[in-house]
Amino acid sequence: MSKWADYCITAVSFNTKHSHIEEVRRRVDNGDTLGTGSDVSRETVVADIKRGVTYVTVFKDDKGDWRKGQAVFIVTINGEEYIKTVEDRTTKDNLDNLPEF
């Protein structure tokens, strides 16, 4: 496995309205392996991306191996920042339908 990003997001936790991600579970991408998971706030991900830190989503395949999803980026809509993998104008965070924790 080649390095996909600085961090790989494996799961998300939403607010009660299910419109904003509150936390993500991320793992350091070591190139040939992924580090242990840690939970960080949505605000941390936004600040990281603004500083040039890269994120992708990842999924486990049928064999239990990690597979690369999509790059994660910020979209500003009506002055609010959303983390997304799809360039759309919806006022929701979207990260490839990752599992929730």
Buried (B, 14 or more C-beta within 10 A) or exposed (E): EEEBBBBBBBBBBBEEEEEBBBBBBBBBBEEEEBEEBEBBEBEBBBEBBEEEEBBBBBBEEEEEEBEBBBBBBEBEEEEEBBBBBEEEEEEBBBBBEBEEE
